[in-house]
């Protein structure tokens, strides 16, 4: 069976990526084993946390952002190969870099977290031309956005089956399935 794709939440700073990522993690980790295809261990790679750990030497120039995104993608790919559902909450502001990340971290599902009024010359962002899902946080509440992404993930889980070796939660312990 195929592994679960890396879920990459992209959108400008302040769009709600981190809030949504942690809401999904909590939902998945709280599911009783066997009751949901999303009852699995989730790892979040958050942009701010990644900059404070694996990218302390990177600034915010386009090339620094590219290198930071590549580091995160390599880590996400490694964790996904080890059976975790990986949610990346990193801006990835440039389309050409997202295309490069796609080849490093495959399969990846791009979730565009849209919110107006966050653009600025100091915060360049190119919206994805073909995201797998768009969540418009100008329209949806936090709970509606969370439910929308959960429904999308359920569709992925049902469509691909439970990936072999996916760590799942069972009464507070991690066990290997498959």
N, C-alpha and C positions, 0 to 999 in steps of 0.2 A: 504494500500500500504506500501511497505517497504521504510524505510528511505534511503537517499543517503548514500553510504558507506563513511567512513573516507578515505581520500586519503593520504597515507603516502609516502612521497618522502624520500628514503633512498639512501645513497651513501657517499663516503668519504668526508671529509672536503675539500671544494674548487671545488666540482664536478658541482655546479650550481643549487643546490636545491632551495635556497632562491630566486634567480633570476627567476627561473621558477615558483615558487609558487606565487610571486607577479605579474608576467605576466598573470597567469591564473586568479588570483583575479581581476585584472583590466579588463580582457576580460569579465568575468562573470558579474561583477558589471556594465559594460557599455552596456549590452544587453538590448534593449527595452523590456518591459514586454509583454509577449505573442508572441514575435518573435523567441524565442529560449528556449529550455528546460534548458539552462544554465543561464537564467536570474534569478539569485538568489544571496542572500548575502553569501559571502565567508569569513570565518575567517581563518587566517593563524596562526599556532602555530610554530614559528621559534625557532630553537634550541638556538641561542644566546639570544633571548628575553626571552625564558623560563628559561634559566640559570640565567638571571639577575633578575628574578621575583620569580618564584615558586621553583627554585632549587638553591638558593644562597648558601645553605649549602653543596652542592655536589661538589666533585672534579671530577677527570677523571679516577679513578680506575674502573675496570670492575663492581664492585658492586655499586659504585656511579653512573656510567652510567646506570646501570639497574634501580636503584631507580628513576633517572631522567626520563628515558623513561617511567616507570610506571606512574609517575605523569602526564606526558604529555598525555599518553594514556587515563587516567581517565578523564582528562579535555576534550580531544577530544571527547570521548564517550558522556559526558554530553552535550556538545554543539551540537553534531549530534542529540541527542535525542530531543533537543529543536528546531530542524529543520534547522540548518545551514549546509552548505557544508563546511566541515572542511578539510583544507589541512595542513598536518603536515610536516614541513621541519626540521627533526631531524635525525641525522646520524643513530641511532639504529644499532651499529656496529656488534652485535653478533646475529647469527641465532637463538640460543636458546632463547634469550630475545625477538626477533621478534615473535617467536612462542608463547611466554607467552603474549605478547602484543595483538596478534590476538584474544586470548580468552577474554581479557578485553575490547577490542575495536572492536566489531564485528557488522556489516561487515567492514572489512578494505581491501583496495586495495593497494598492495605494488608496488610502482613505483621505479625501480632501476635507479638512475641517475649515469651512468657510465662515468668515465674519468680516463685515465691511468696516471701513474706517481705521484699519490698522496699518495701512500702507504709509511709508515714509521714505525719504531719501536715505536715511540711515538703516532702513530695514527693507532691502530689496526682496521681492517675492514674485515669482512667476507661477500663477495657478497652473496645475496640471492640465494638459490638453485632454487626456482621457483617463480620469481617475476611475477606479473600480467602484467607488461609492463616494458620493458627496453628502456631507452632513452640514446643513446650513444653520449655524448657531445664531443667526439673526432671526430665524423663524422658529426653531425648535427649542424647547426648554432643555435643561441638562438631562432630566429623566427621559424625555422623548428622544434625545440624541443617543443616550445609552441604550434604550430599547431598540432603536433603529440599527445600531451597530451589533447588538446581540442577535437580532433577527438575521442580519447579514452573516455573522459568524456561524449561526446555527445552520444556515443554508450551505455554507462551506463544509461544515463538519458532516452534515448528512450526505452531501454530494461526494465527499472524498472518503467517507468512512473514518474510523478512528485510526490515526496513523500508528504504525507499529512502534512500540517502545515509548509511547507518549506517557510521561509521568502524570498520574492522576491522583487526586486527593481521596483518601479513604480513612475516615475517622482520625484525622490529624496526622497521617503518615503518608509518605510518598511511596508508591509502589510502581513497579514497571508492568506494563500491559503488553501482550503480544508476543 
